[in-house]
Each structure stands twice: as structure tokens, then as C-alpha cells.
Amino acid sequence: MGVAARIRWLAGAAALAAAWALPAGGAASRTPGDAPLAISFPTAQRGYVLSLASCGRAACATMSTTTDGGSTWRPVTVPAPLRGGVVVPWLGDRETGSEPIAVHFADARDGWITAALSLPATPSAPTGAVVFKMWSTHDAAASWTSIPLSRLDVGGGVIAMATHGPRTYLFGTSSRNDRTHVLVSPSTGDRWANAARFALFQPAGGTALEGWFAFSGAQGWFVSGNDRYLALERLARDGTWIRATTTSAAPGNASAAPLVPVAPGLLAIVAHTAGFVTPPTNSVPRDWNDGATWLFTSRDGGRTFQPVRELSASYQVTFPAIAGLPAIPRPGTILLVRDVGGASQLVRTTDWGARWRVVLHRAVSQVAFVSARVGYALTSPTASPLRATLLRTVDGGARWTSVALGSSG
């Protein structure tokens, strides 16, 4: 899905938002019922949760932070436009690569919010125009500064952000053409510059373009693509991204999926065969066929991938992907989603997929582990995003409990 199609879908989402029968009111006031929409934990103790609140006949954003690993929370500010009822809400049938609203913090002070905003309807745009925005804070959310995406040539939306050491990376799409860009900036400021030694283009067909960054020690990987192809890049010593060479046919003939560092020297990917690609004859298991989903691992930095086992047909890679999944908090422990009769479940294995157990009978929209034992998940009810909840695990994902964000006046 290109930029034009993405904007058309978001405009439709804006129309749905306007049709919600939400309580009348003025500026958003935070209540215990606010629905968490996006999370970012730069450290195990410091985290931020961006939430939705009823605001007139639309939805507004609020945000909370924790400094004790989620035991207590306090409110912090969000950019003024997000308090005015113009946020395009998250929907269960989201079809875009970029999130309607997302948050990323590099550390306790430096962070960014990206959003697709619905502007008031006009005679020429009766459903309301959609624009993509980004704000940054470098004082722990005490204040926010607008960053014009068009000047960075990613006016078509930010797809992914990640931090490695002193640098933060951004992957976004141009609003002028079919180009995409990987940018880099010092995390303490907004001095964005091109970080890719290659040209990326949005797919001509299939699902929306997606991308993921992954880091382990001094190494880094960047995966992009959609349900029809996967491209893999690696981090060079100067902080730029270059094409990765791989002799394994699995990623090269798979739908896009995140590459997950499991331990020093160990990478994993849950790869799903691209439906229209002829299965290769080497470097893949015999049952690597159209529609198959396999778990692969690499011990040489992604140059080759070895098959571990085929996963159940219900453990399919979803598009768009769920942020933070698959989660592999420790070697052998994997969390994935599966679909059973149209219902989504979060499942977990501790033996590399030989046996699985359902740990949540609810759909999730994001999972974030901050250690091998502690992690967070956002539920994603299809009935209304205002019913989403934040969950926490302290045993590697075996059990999950609700997190109360508290309230303020």
C-alpha cells in the first residue's frame, strides 16, 4: 500500500472516529479508564505509556511515565495538538505500515511521538484530511517541539524508530514519490541525516511496507518489506546501513518479519513464505512451501539461517505485524500470536516451539520486554480502542496482570 492508499484509509478512520458516540466534553482529562495505545521502555525502570481519552466526539492523547518499573505512574505532557481531539484512533483492522500514533524514547529524557492527525472536514475534503506529524522532547516530556516531516522527506509517515548507543534511527516514507528513507540523529537532538547507502522503494503491491531495527552489542540489522518480499541490511561501523549478504534462501523468499537478537551471536526469525514465490531448492527445509511458517536461527550475524522447525498453520505472520512480536526474552522462550476461529491468542513456548501454551486469550497490539522476566503488553479489543489495557509480566510471559496507570486531576 502506497502513501495515497494509506492516506485514504486513514481518512476513513478519521470519519469513523467522528462517528463514535463518545461523551461530550472539552479538553481531555485523564481518568483511570484511559486506554493505553503505545508503550516505550528505554530502561527496565523508566517507561512511557501513551493513552487515548474521550474528548468530545473524537479521541485525545495523554501520557504517563514510571521510574520504578511500572509500580507507580505519573502524568506527563503531550504535544498540544494531541490534546485537541484530532488524533486518528487505533482500529483493530489497521492496514497501514505506520502506526496512527506511536511513542519512542531513547532514554529517560529524549523521546518522540509520531501521529497521523485528522484535520477538520472541508467542502473539498468532507471526511477530513490526514497529515503525518512528529514531535520530540529532550527534557523528559516537560516540553515538545514539532519536527516537520516534509523537510526530512518522510512526509508520508514514520514506520519505525529505534535507538542504538547515542544514535536514534527513523524509517519513513516520502510523500513526494515512492522512496523510503532511513535517517539517523544524535538522540540528544534532532539533527536528522540520511543513514542508508542504498535506495528503498515502497512495494508496488501487497500489504503496506513495514520495517524493524534490531541490535545486539555493536551489531545491528534492519529488515523491511511486506507480505511479498524481505530485504535485510546491516549496520556499518560508521552508523550507516548497507546491504547484508546472506547465502540462506529462507529470508530471501519470505514475507517481511522482524529479526530478533536472542543472545550474543544468536539471531532468530519467524519466516513466512511469500505466496507467489517459487520455493527455492537449497538452504531451506523440504517443507518450505507456499504458506509455510518456519522458525530459523542464525549464528553468523545473519549470513546463513538454519531451520529449527515448522510452526502450526495458525501461527502465521500477520500484516501489519504486531509491534514487539515475536518476543524472545531468553533462548528457547518465544511469544507469538495465533488465530483460532478468528480469535487472536498470545501463545508461549519454552522449548523453541516444540510445545505451546496459551497465556492470553486476548488480542494484543504491542509487546515490550525490558528483561528476560519483565515485559509489558497492550491488549487490542476490536470493539473499541478505548477498552485497551496495559498488562505486565514478571516471569517471562507465563502470567500477565493488569497495570493501573492511576489518575490525576
N, C-alpha and C positions, 0 to 999 in steps of 0.2 A: 504494500500500500504506500503510495507516494504522498507528498505533502498535501496536494489538493484533496485527495481522498481522506486523509487524516483530518484536515480542517472541516470537510463536510460532515464527517462522523461526529466530531466534537461540537459542531454547531447543532446537530441533532440532540446531542447530550445536553446542551445548554437549554434547548427547548423543553426537554423532559424535566430538567431542574426547575424551570419556571413553572411547570405544571404541578410540582409537588404541593401537596396540601400541608405546608409547614406552618407552625404557629406564627402569627403576625408579630412583628417586633422591630426594633431598630438595630443598633449595633450589637454584635454578638456578645453575649455574656456567658462566661464559662460555667458549666454545670457538671456534676458528676456523670451526666448522661452523654456528654460529648463523645463522639465516635472517633477513635484513633484511626488515622488514614495512612501515615508513613512514619517510620522509625529510623533513627540513626544513632549508633553507639560507637563513638570514636575510641572509647576505652571501656573496660569492663564495668567501671563505676559511673562514668559520665554518659548520659544518653539524652536524646531529644525525641519527643513524640509530637507529631503534627496531627491535629484532630479537626473534625467537622463539627459545626454547631448550627442549630436552627437560627436563621437570620432573615426575618421577613418571609418572602416566598422563595428564597434561594438558600444557599449554604455559605457560611463563613468559616474561616480557619482560626484555630487557637493553637498554642503550643505550650508544652510543659517540659521541664528538664529535671533530671535526677543526678545527684552526685554520690549516691550510696548504692548504686547497682539496682535501683528500682524500688527500694523500700519506701522512699518518700519522694514526692514530686512537688514542684512549684511552677507557677505560670511564668512565662517569658513572652516578650512581644513578638508579633509577626508583622510583616510589611503592611502598611496601611491599606493598600488595595485588597488584601485578603480578608480584611475585616468588614468589607462593604457589600457583601452579598453577590460577588461576581465570580466566585470560584465554580468552575465546571466540576460537578461531583464525580467521584469514582462510581462506575457502574459494573455490575457483575459480568456483563457481556462486553467488556472493554476489548477493542480491536486494534488499538494503536500501539506502536512500539514504545513511545514515550508515555510516561505516566501523566495523567491530568494534573497531579500535584505530587511533588516529592521533596525530600529533605536529605541533605548530606552534610555531615560535619567532619572536618579533617581532624579536629582536636576539640578541646573544650571551648575555644574562642572563635575559631574560623569555620564558617558554615555557609551553605547556600540553600535556597528554596527555588525550585523551578515549578512553573504552573502554566496551564492553559486557561486563560480567562475568557469568560463570556461577556462581551460588551452589550449595552442596551440595544434592543432591536430598533431598526430604522426602516423606512419605506423600501429602501433598496436591499436591506438585509433583514427580513422580517423575523428570522429566528435568532438574530444577533450574531455579530462577527466574533471570531475566535482569534486571540493573539497569544503568542508564547512569551513568557516573561521569566526573568531570573533576578533574584536579589542576593546580596551577600552581606554577611556580618563578620566583623573581626573583633568584636567585643562581647562575645558570649550572648548574642541576641539582644543586647541593650539597644542597638540601632541597626537599621538595614539600609543598604544602598542599591538602587536599581542598576542592573548591568544590561545595556542594550544588546540583545542577541543579534540583531541585524548587523551591527558593526563587527561582530565576530563571525559573520556568515553562517550562523546556526539559527536563523530566524524561523526555521521550520520545526524547532523544538529540540530540547535536550533529552537524549535517550538514556544516558548513563553517566555517572560520576564516580570517581574512586580516588583515594589518596595513597601515596607510597612515599614514605620518608617526608621530605619537605615539600613535595610536589603534589598537586591535585590535577587530575585528568578529567576531561569532559569529552563526551561523544555526542555529536548532534548533527542535524540535517539542515541544509541550506533551504531558504525559501525562494531562491532565485533560479535554481536548477536542481539536477538530480545528484549533486555532490553531497558527500558527508565529510565531516571533519573530526579529527582527534586533536584537541587543544590541551595545553599544559600551562599552569601558572604556579608560582610560589603560593603555598597555602595561606600565607600571611597577607596576601594582597590579591589584586585582580589584574595581573599583567599577562593576559592570555596570549599564547602564540601557537602556531602550528607545531604539532608533535609527531606527525606521521610522514614517513618517507615514501608513501605510496598513495595512490588515488583510490578512494572508495566511492561507490555509486549505490544508490538505492535500487532494490530489486525491481525488475520490470513486472513481475507477477508474484503471486503467492501472498503470504502474510506480511505484515509490516516488518521493516528492518529492526533488528534488536542487537544489542551489544553488551558485553560484560568484560570487566577488568578483573584480573586475579594476580596476586603477588605472593611470593614466598622468598624471604630473605632478600637478596639483591636481584632476584629474577622476577620477571613479570610477563604476563600473557594477555592478549586482547583477542576476544572472539566476537565476530559479527556475522550477520546473515539473517536468514528467515527459514521457513519450512522447506526451502528448496536448495539451500547451499550453506556452507560453513567456511569462513575464512579465519585463519589463525595468524596472529602477529606476535612478535616477542619484543621485550623491552631491551633496547641497546644501552650501552654504558653511559651514553650522554643524555639519557632520559627520553629519547625518541623511540618510535615504534617502527620496526622493519618486518618484512615478510618472514614468517617462520617456515623452515623447510622440514617436511615430515615425509617419511617413507611409508607411513601407515595409510592404507586406503580408507580406514574407517571414518575419520573426521572429514576426509576429502569427499566422501559420498554420503554425508549425513546432513540432516537438518541442523540448524544452529542450536547450540546448547552451551551453557557455561562450563568452563574448565575449572576444576576445584582442586586447589592445593590441599593435600591431606596431611602430609608430613614432609620434612626436608627430603627432597629427592623423589617424592611420590605425588603424581597428579592423577585425577580421575575425571571421567566424563561419561555421562549417560547419553549415548548417541542413538538417534532415531534415524533410520534410513529415509532418505528423500524419496518420495513415492515415484518420481519419474526417472530416477537414475538407474541405469543398468548395474546390477550388483557386480562389483569387481571380483576378480578371480584369485587375488592374493592378499595377504596381510589381514584378512578378516575371517571370522568363523564361517563354517559351511552354511549355517542357518542365517547368515547376514543377507536378508532378502527384503523386498519392498514391505515396509510397515513394521519391521523388527526393531526392537529397542534392546540395546546391549549396554552393559557396564564394561568400560575399558579403563585400564590404568597405564601410566607411563612412568618409567624410572630414569628417563634420559632427557628430561626437560621438554617433552612433547615431540621429540623426533620420531619415536615409534610408540604405538599403543598396542597393548596386548588385551585380548578379550578375557573377561572374567566369567560372565555368564549372561544369558539372555533373560530379560525380565518379563514378567507377565504382560499379556497384551493390554491389561487395564492400567499398567504403569507407563502410559505414553507421555512423551514430552508434549507439553501444552504450549500453545501460541495464542497470545503472548505468554512468555514464561512467567512463572511466579518468582518474584524477587527473593533471592536467598536460597532457592531450591535448584538442584538437590543440595541439602546441607550434609556435610560430613565432618562432624565435630571431632572425631577421632578415627583412626584406621579401623575399618570394618563397620562402623556405625554410619548408616545413611538414612536420611529422611527424604521422602518423596511424597507426591500426591498420586492417588489413583482414583479412577472413576468407576463407580458401581451403580449401574442403573440411573445414570445422570446425576448421582450424588457424589460429591468430592470428599475424600478422606485423606488425612495425613497418616502415613504409614512409616514404620521404622524397622530397620534390621540391624543386628549387631554382628552378623557373620557374612558381610559382603553380599547380602541378597539371597542367601540360601533359604532363610525363613523371615517372614514379615509379620508385624503385628500392628493393628490399627491403634493409634494413640490419640487421634482426634476425629470424631465423626462430624466434622465441620470443614467447610472450605476455608482456605487461608489465602491472603493476598501478599504476605511478606513474612519471611523468617530471617532472623539475625542471631547468630551465635557469637557471643563475646568470649567464650572459653569452651573447653571440652564439655563442661557440665551446664553452663548457664546460657540460656538463649531466650529469645522473645519471638512471638508470632502474632500477627494480626488476622483476625477472622474476617471473612468477606461474605456476609449474608447477601443473597440476591434480592431479598425483599426491599431492603433499604440500606444504603451505606451508613445511615445514622444509627444502625444497630450493630456496627462493628465493635469488637472488643479487643483488648490487649491481653495476651497470655504470656506467662513466664514459666520456664522450666529450670530446675537446678540439678537435674540428673541426666543430662544429655538428651533430653527429649522424650523420655519414657512417660513422664507425667507432666501435665500442664495445669496451671491455676490462673485465675483471673487477676489482673492488676488493677487496683483502684487508683486513678490519677488524682483524686481529691477534688476540691473545689476552691474557688476564690470569689470574693465579692466583686 
